[in-house]
Amino acid sequence: MYRIDTSDSVASKPTPAALGTEGYFKDGVAAGADGTVVDADFMNMVQEVIIAVLDDQSIAHSKTDVTTLVQAIAAKIANEAPPEVQATTTVSGVAETATDAEAQAGTAADKMVTPDNLGSQFGGTGQDGYFRIIGTPFLVQFVVAIAQPAGATATWATSFASTTYTVSWAVALNTPQDHGDKPFIEIVDVDTVAFHNFGNDEPVHLIAIGVAP
């Protein structure tokens, strides 16, 4: 933007005329009233409104650079934007999103936990699933399986880090079964557990805790 600099322009802004009633421009017609006359007051006002934005941000006036107004607006936004403040439990501000590992560790006070982070700590479908104990390396898993006379296996919803995990079990007490020999659990691998000597078609509820991978 550059102020008008024709030979018939003046060095100082003229005093505007008295205020009239605000209105709108209209076109002239071939036969009838003339169009709206654009006077010096109006053009000076438009010019100075734009120039004021440039001058507020010390943008040089230019006849050739048509981006001066854009530059001034961008500078205004950048210069007056509030400074970034680290968010805390008592201060509103900016916080970086935690990684799944950071959410699991549960120790980063300057990170934001998202629903996706929380979702990474849980899993499974129906009665089978798992959750991670935040701030620890441990994983808790649970599954419901149906016993068979020859024994049966159950697969965990996710793998443990090793076969060094602990399994507990429970059965429905409202369906007495002849268990024969004492029921027992056998850890097969990081994904599977076997159970033996439970009653036929007996629902067995298994829960295990171990180190997460």
N, C-alpha and C positions, 0 to 999 in steps of 0.2 A: 504494500500500500504506500502511496505517495500523495501528499497534498497537491491539489491543483496548482499548476505553476504557469498558467498561460499569461500572456502579456496584459490581459485585462483583469487578472485576479488582484486581490489586495493583500497587503502584508499582515493586517490585523483582522480578526474576526469581527464582522459587523454586529451591532447590537440587534438581537432578534426582535421582530415585530411582536406586538401584544398577542397573547394567546387567543386563538379562535376555537371553534368547535372541532374536535378530532373527527376525521372522516377517512375516506378511501379514494384512491385514484379511479378515474373513469376514462374510457376511450373517447376520442372525437368521432363524429359520424360524418359521412359525406354531405349530408344536408341536415343541418341541425346544430346543436350546441357543440362548442369546442371541447376538446379533452381537457383534463386537469392540467393546470400550469404548474410545473415543478419550479419552485422559486429557490433563491439563494439560501434562505433560512433552512429549508428542508435538506438541501444538498450539503450544507455545512454541518448540519446535525449528523447525517449519515457518515460523512467523512470523519468527523471528530470522535464519534462512537468507536469507529474502527481504529483510528489513530491512538485513542486512549488505551486500548488493549495492548497495542504494540509498545507504547511508551511505558506502560506498567511493568513490562518485562524487558525493557531496554533493547527491543528489537529495532534495528536500523530500518528507516523508511526506504522503500525501493520501488522503482517503476517497473523493474523487470522480474523481480522475484514475487510470484503470485502465492507463495506459501507463507508469507510473513504473518498473516493472521493465524494460520495453523500453528506456526512455531510459537507464537505468543500464548495461545491457549494451552498448548502442550507444556510450555515452561511454567505457566500458572499452576497447572495441575501438579506438576512435579515438585515445584517449590513450596506449595501449600499443603501437600499431602502430609498427614501425620507421620512422624518417624516410626519405624518398626520397633516394637517393644516385645521382648520375650514374654510370652504368656506364662503365668503362674496360677496357682490356685486362688490368688487374690487379685491378680492384675490381668485385665483383658489385653490381648496382644496376638502375636504371630507365633505359631508352633509348627515344627516340622512333624510330618507323619511318621509314626514309628514303623519299623519293619516288623515282620512276624516274630523274628528272633528277639527283638527288643521288647515287644509286647509280652512274649513268653517269659523273658527275664524279669520283667516287672520292676526294674530299677531306674529307668530313665525318667527323671522328673521334668525334663524339658521337651518331651515328645508327646504327640497326640495319638491316642489309640482309636482306631476306626472300627466300625462294625465288621469290616473284612478281617482286621487283625483278630478281633474276638472270635470270629468264625473259624479262624485257623486253629484255635485252641479246642474246638469241639468238632465232632464228626459222628457219622453213623446214620442209620435209618431205623425207624420203629423202636424195638426194644434193645437193639444192639448199637453200641456207640462207645464214645470215649471222651474224655476231657483232660486237658493238661492242668496241672496244679501250678498256677502262676507264681513265678519267683523260685521255682524248684525245677529240677530235671525230670520230675516224675510224671507219669502218665497213668490214668485210671481208665480201665476198660470194663465193659459189661456186655453180656450176651445171654440170651435164653436159647437153649437147645433141647431137643427131645431125645431122651435116652432110648437105647435099643438093647435087646438081650445080649448081643455080642459086643456091646460097647459102642461108643459114638465119639465123634469129634466136634469141636466148635472152632470157628475161625474168628479171630479178633478183627475189629473194624480197621485197625492199622497195626503195623508191626511194632514190637518192642525193640529196644536196642540190642538185647541179648536174651538168652533163655533164663537169665537170673531174675525172675519175677515171681510174685506170690499170688496164688489163686485161692479164693474162697468160694464156697458153693452153698446153695440152699435149695430145698424142694418144697412143693406145695404140701402143706400138712393135712389138707382136706381130702387127699387121695392116698390113703395108706397103701404101701407097696411092700412086698416081700423082697427085701434087698439081698437076701442070701448072704454071701460074704460081705464084709464091710465095704461100702462104696469108697472109691479113691480116685484122685485126679492125677493125670500124667501130663507134664509139660512136654510137648512134642518138639516145637521149635518156636521161633519168635512170632509166628502167626497163628499157631494152632495149639489147642489143648484137647486131650482125650479124657474121657471119664468112663469108669467101669463099675459094674455091679449096682447100678441104679435100676429102679423098676422099669418095666417095659412101657414105652410111650410116656414116661414121666418127664414133665417139664423141669429142667435143671437150670437154675439161675446162677451164672458164674460171674464173679467180679475179680479183677486182677489189678495189681499195682506194680509198676516197674519203671525202669529208666526209658525215657522217650528217645527215639533215634535222633 
